[in-house]
Amino acid sequence: MYIIKVKGKKKIPNYIQFRDDNFTLVGYFSYKQGVPLRKMDKFGFEGKEKELEQLIESLPFGKLQKVEL
């Protein structure tokens, strides 16, 4: 699975996209730094919210990265 952090503009918030190995969009959610992640079990990251949050904070905007947690 791949993750990308997208910068929002004005009224559109920043968001995170999850894509599968064929780069098909699996899901996305808006992201605000400092706000805890919720409902990560939909993407298969149940119980790994802290590790995922650290990865997202260190991830630059617009850079696609493979996720293996």
C-alpha positions as CSV (number, residue, x, y, z in Angstrom):
1,M,0.0,0.0,0.0
2,Y,1.1,3.5,-0.7
3,I,0.5,6.8,1.0
4,I,0.6,10.4,-0.2
5,K,0.0,13.6,1.7
6,V,-1.7,16.4,-0.3
7,K,-1.7,20.0,0.6
8,G,-5.1,21.7,0.7
9,K,-5.8,25.3,-0.5
10,K,-8.0,27.9,1.3
11,K,-11.2,26.0,2.2
12,I,-10.0,22.6,1.1
13,P,-8.1,20.9,4.0
14,N,-4.9,18.8,3.8
15,Y,-5.6,15.2,3.2
16,I,-4.0,11.8,3.1
17,Q,-4.6,9.2,0.3
18,F,-4.1,5.5,0.5
19,R,-3.4,3.7,-2.8
20,D,-2.9,0.0,-3.5
21,D,-0.1,-1.6,-5.5
22,N,-1.8,-0.7,-8.8
23,F,-2.1,3.0,-7.5
24,T,-5.9,2.7,-7.3
25,L,-7.3,5.0,-4.6
26,V,-8.3,2.8,-1.6
27,G,-9.4,5.7,0.6
28,Y,-8.6,9.2,1.8
29,F,-9.3,11.4,4.8
30,S,-8.7,15.0,5.8
31,Y,-5.7,15.5,8.1
32,K,-4.9,18.2,10.6
33,Q,-1.6,18.0,12.5
34,G,-2.0,17.3,16.2
35,V,-5.5,15.7,15.7
36,P,-5.5,11.9,16.5
37,L,-6.2,9.5,13.7
38,R,-9.4,7.6,13.9
39,K,-11.0,4.6,12.1
40,M,-7.8,3.3,10.7
41,D,-9.2,-0.3,10.8
42,K,-10.9,0.4,7.4
43,F,-7.4,0.6,5.9
44,G,-5.8,-2.3,7.8
45,F,-3.9,-0.2,10.3
46,E,-5.8,-1.0,13.4
47,G,-3.6,-0.6,16.5
48,K,-0.9,1.2,14.5
49,E,-2.2,4.7,14.7
50,K,0.8,6.1,16.5
51,E,3.3,4.7,14.0
52,L,1.1,6.0,11.1
53,E,0.8,9.4,12.7
54,Q,4.6,9.7,13.0
55,L,5.0,8.6,9.3
56,I,2.4,11.2,8.2
57,E,4.0,14.0,10.1
58,S,7.5,13.3,8.6
59,L,6.1,12.8,5.1
60,P,6.5,15.8,2.8
61,F,3.5,17.0,0.8
62,G,3.1,15.5,-2.7
63,K,5.6,12.6,-2.2
64,L,4.3,9.1,-2.7
65,Q,5.7,6.5,-0.2
66,K,5.3,2.8,0.3
67,V,3.8,1.9,3.7
68,E,4.8,-1.2,5.5
69,L,3.7,-1.1,9.1
